């Protein structure tokens, strides 16, 4: 369980905008959801193996505390344990604490949040996409490097030009500095030059690392970009609505 928590927290706390996670657990699925306060990122995670102790509905707040406990060396030792305490709240049985213990039995208690205090989460926004592709690490690095060079440009926009899916930094054809990265070709589908915040998408793409098994990006012409990351433990979904300049 500890390794799964570390993986989930790596893919949430790093963004700095997801304050509370909603966990919904059944016998068949453990789903984790969150949303930035300004609705700029919608996050969903689906664990590959359900955590039976997470059956029920609850929240995780104060994520820095949970991250610290999950990574605390004494709680990573061979004899350390992680368990979930359950209680009945308002007549409903569910998880209320995660208890970490070191080899000597010293505990640290992380309190879970009542589901009543967790904001409602949006349902799946799209079931089909206008464009799907798998970005390479080299293209992600190109975008990151160019974004740092063109630091004055806060937005990027995406167009499909003759089968080339281009991520533009700066306005094409404008009198100011501008360039683009070709992320995929050939590409089918039409896009209307939708805008997103460069820093925000890069924060998500920076999560792609050695533990990433696959990366997929999907774009909806109505104004939504989705990044899906697969790791050993979960499938992570990040949905970013387009912005207006």
C-alpha positions as CSV (number, residue, x, y, z in Angstrom):
1,X,0.0,0.0,0.0
2,X,2.8,2.4,0.9
3,X,4.3,2.2,-2.6
4,X,0.9,2.9,-4.2
5,X,0.5,5.9,-2.0
6,X,3.9,7.2,-3.0
7,X,3.0,6.8,-6.6
8,X,-0.3,8.6,-6.3
9,X,1.1,11.4,-4.3
10,X,3.9,11.9,-6.8
11,X,1.3,12.3,-9.5
12,X,-0.8,14.8,-7.5
13,X,1.2,16.9,-5.0
14,X,3.9,17.8,-7.6
15,X,1.3,19.9,-9.5
16,X,0.7,22.1,-6.5
17,X,-3.0,22.7,-7.3
18,X,-4.7,19.6,-6.0
19,X,-5.5,20.2,-2.4
20,X,-7.8,17.3,-1.5
21,X,-8.3,13.8,-3.1
22,X,-11.6,11.9,-3.2
23,X,-11.3,8.2,-2.9
24,X,-14.1,5.8,-3.9
25,X,-13.4,2.1,-3.3
26,X,-15.4,-1.0,-4.2
27,X,-14.5,-4.6,-4.5
28,X,-13.6,-4.1,-8.1
29,X,-12.1,-0.6,-8.3
30,X,-10.3,2.1,-6.4
31,X,-10.8,5.5,-8.0
32,X,-9.1,8.7,-6.9
33,X,-10.3,12.1,-8.0
34,X,-9.5,15.7,-7.5
35,X,-9.9,19.1,-9.2
36,X,-8.0,22.4,-8.9
37,X,-10.0,25.2,-7.1
38,X,-10.1,27.2,-10.4
39,X,-11.2,24.1,-12.4
40,X,-8.0,24.4,-14.5
41,X,-7.2,20.7,-14.0
42,X,-9.5,17.7,-13.4
43,X,-7.6,14.6,-12.1
44,X,-8.7,11.0,-12.0
45,X,-6.7,7.9,-11.2
46,X,-7.7,4.3,-11.4
47,X,-5.6,1.8,-9.5
48,X,-4.7,-1.4,-11.3
49,X,-5.3,-3.5,-8.2
50,X,-8.0,-2.3,-5.9
51,X,-7.0,-1.6,-2.3
52,X,-9.5,-3.6,-0.3
53,X,-8.9,-1.5,2.8
54,X,-10.1,1.5,0.8
55,X,-13.5,0.2,0.3
56,X,-16.0,3.0,0.9
57,X,-15.8,6.8,0.2
58,X,-13.5,9.3,1.9
59,X,-11.1,12.2,1.4
60,X,-7.4,12.8,1.7
61,X,-6.4,16.3,2.7
62,X,-3.1,17.7,4.1
63,X,-1.4,15.8,1.4
64,X,2.1,17.0,2.4
65,X,1.6,15.1,5.7
66,X,0.6,11.9,4.0
67,X,3.5,12.3,1.5
68,X,6.0,12.8,4.3
69,X,4.8,9.8,6.3
70,X,4.9,7.6,3.1
71,X,8.5,8.6,2.5
72,X,9.7,8.6,6.1
73,X,12.6,6.1,6.2
74,X,11.6,4.2,9.4
75,X,8.2,3.6,7.7
76,X,9.9,2.1,4.7
77,X,11.9,-0.5,6.6
78,X,11.2,-4.2,6.1
79,X,9.4,-4.6,9.4
80,X,7.3,-1.4,9.0
81,X,3.5,-1.7,8.4
82,X,0.7,0.4,6.9
83,X,-2.9,-0.3,8.0
84,X,-6.3,1.3,7.6
85,X,-8.6,1.9,10.5
86,X,-12.3,1.8,9.8
87,X,-15.2,3.4,11.8
88,X,-18.9,4.0,11.4
89,X,-19.8,7.5,10.5
90,X,-23.5,8.5,10.2
91,X,-24.3,4.8,10.0
92,X,-21.9,4.1,7.2
93,X,-18.7,2.0,7.6
94,X,-15.6,3.4,6.0
95,X,-11.9,4.2,6.4
96,X,-11.0,6.9,8.9
97,X,-7.2,6.6,9.4
98,X,-4.1,5.4,7.8
99,X,-1.7,4.1,10.5
100,X,2.0,3.9,9.8
101,X,4.2,1.8,12.2
102,X,8.0,1.4,12.2
103,X,9.8,-1.8,13.1
104,X,9.4,-1.0,16.9
105,X,5.7,-0.5,16.6
106,X,5.8,3.3,16.9
107,X,2.7,4.6,15.2
108,X,1.9,7.7,13.2
109,X,-1.8,8.4,12.5
110,X,-3.0,10.2,9.3
111,X,-6.7,11.1,9.6
112,X,-8.9,10.8,6.6
113,X,-11.5,13.3,5.7
114,X,-15.3,12.7,5.8
115,X,-16.8,12.3,2.4
116,X,-19.2,15.1,3.3
117,X,-16.3,17.6,3.3
118,X,-14.9,16.5,-0.1
119,X,-16.1,18.6,-3.1
120,X,-18.2,16.9,-5.7
121,X,-16.1,15.7,-8.7
122,X,-17.1,16.0,-12.4
123,X,-17.9,12.9,-14.3
124,X,-15.9,11.9,-17.4
125,X,-16.0,14.8,-19.8
126,X,-15.4,13.1,-23.1
127,X,-15.7,9.5,-24.4
128,X,-14.3,10.2,-27.8
129,X,-11.5,12.6,-29.0
130,X,-10.8,14.4,-32.2
131,X,-7.0,13.7,-32.0
132,X,-5.1,11.0,-30.1
133,X,-1.3,10.5,-30.1
134,X,1.6,9.4,-28.0
135,X,4.1,12.1,-27.3
136,X,7.8,11.2,-27.2
137,X,10.1,12.3,-24.4
138,X,12.2,14.2,-26.9
139,X,9.2,16.3,-28.0
140,X,8.3,17.0,-24.4
141,X,11.8,18.1,-23.7
142,X,11.7,20.3,-26.8
143,X,8.5,22.0,-25.6
144,X,10.0,22.5,-22.2
145,X,13.2,24.0,-23.5
146,X,11.5,26.3,-25.9
147,X,9.0,27.4,-23.3
148,X,11.9,28.5,-21.1
149,X,13.5,30.4,-24.0
150,X,10.2,32.1,-24.9
151,X,9.4,32.6,-21.2
152,X,7.4,35.8,-22.0
153,X,4.8,33.7,-23.8
154,X,2.4,32.3,-21.2
155,X,0.2,30.4,-23.7
156,X,0.7,27.8,-26.4
157,X,-1.9,26.8,-29.0
158,X,-2.4,23.6,-31.0
159,X,-3.1,23.3,-34.7
160,X,-3.1,20.5,-37.3
161,X,-1.2,21.9,-40.3
162,X,-1.2,19.5,-43.3
163,X,-1.1,16.5,-41.0
164,X,1.5,17.9,-38.6
165,X,0.2,18.4,-35.0
166,X,2.0,21.6,-34.0
167,X,2.3,23.1,-30.5
168,X,2.9,26.8,-31.1
169,X,4.6,29.1,-28.6
170,X,3.8,32.7,-29.5
171,X,1.3,33.8,-32.1
172,X,1.9,32.4,-35.6
173,X,2.5,35.2,-38.1
174,X,2.7,37.9,-35.3
175,X,5.4,40.5,-35.0
176,X,6.6,39.0,-31.7
177,X,8.9,36.0,-31.2
178,X,7.3,32.6,-32.0
179,X,8.0,29.0,-32.9
180,X,6.4,25.6,-32.7
181,X,7.1,21.9,-31.9
182,X,5.7,19.2,-34.2
183,X,4.4,16.6,-31.7
184,X,2.9,14.1,-34.1
185,X,2.7,13.3,-37.8
186,X,0.8,12.2,-39.8
187,X,-2.2,13.5,-37.8
188,X,-5.9,13.3,-38.7
189,X,-8.5,15.6,-37.3
190,X,-9.2,19.4,-37.2
191,X,-8.4,21.8,-34.5
192,X,-9.3,25.5,-34.1
193,X,-6.0,26.8,-32.6
194,X,-7.0,26.2,-29.0
195,X,-5.0,27.9,-26.2
196,X,-3.6,26.4,-23.0
197,X,-1.3,27.7,-20.3
198,X,2.2,26.4,-21.1
199,X,3.4,26.1,-17.5
200,X,0.3,24.0,-16.6
201,X,0.7,21.4,-19.3
202,X,4.5,21.2,-18.7
203,X,3.8,20.6,-15.0
204,X,1.8,17.5,-16.0
205,X,4.3,16.3,-18.7
206,X,7.2,16.6,-16.2
207,X,5.6,13.7,-14.4
208,X,6.7,11.5,-17.3
209,X,9.8,9.6,-16.0
210,X,11.4,6.2,-15.6
211,X,8.3,4.8,-13.9
212,X,6.0,5.8,-16.7
213,X,5.0,2.9,-18.9
214,X,3.0,4.9,-21.4
215,X,1.9,8.4,-22.2
216,X,-1.0,9.5,-24.3
217,X,-2.5,12.9,-25.2
218,X,-6.0,13.5,-26.5
219,X,-7.5,16.7,-27.7
220,X,-11.2,17.6,-28.1
221,X,-11.9,20.4,-30.6
222,X,-14.5,21.8,-28.2
223,X,-11.7,22.8,-25.9
224,X,-10.2,20.0,-23.8
225,X,-6.7,18.5,-23.6
226,X,-6.2,15.2,-21.8
227,X,-2.9,13.6,-20.7
228,X,-3.0,9.9,-19.6
229,X,0.0,8.4,-17.8
230,X,0.3,4.7,-17.0
231,X,2.6,3.4,-14.2
232,X,3.0,0.1,-12.5
233,X,0.3,1.0,-10.0
234,X,-2.3,3.1,-11.8
235,X,-3.6,5.0,-14.8
236,X,-3.6,8.7,-14.2
237,X,-5.8,11.1,-16.2
238,X,-5.4,14.9,-16.3
239,X,-8.0,17.0,-18.2
240,X,-7.2,20.6,-18.9
241,X,-10.0,22.9,-20.4
242,X,-8.7,25.4,-23.0
243,X,-8.2,29.0,-22.0
244,X,-9.1,32.3,-23.6
245,X,-6.3,34.8,-24.1
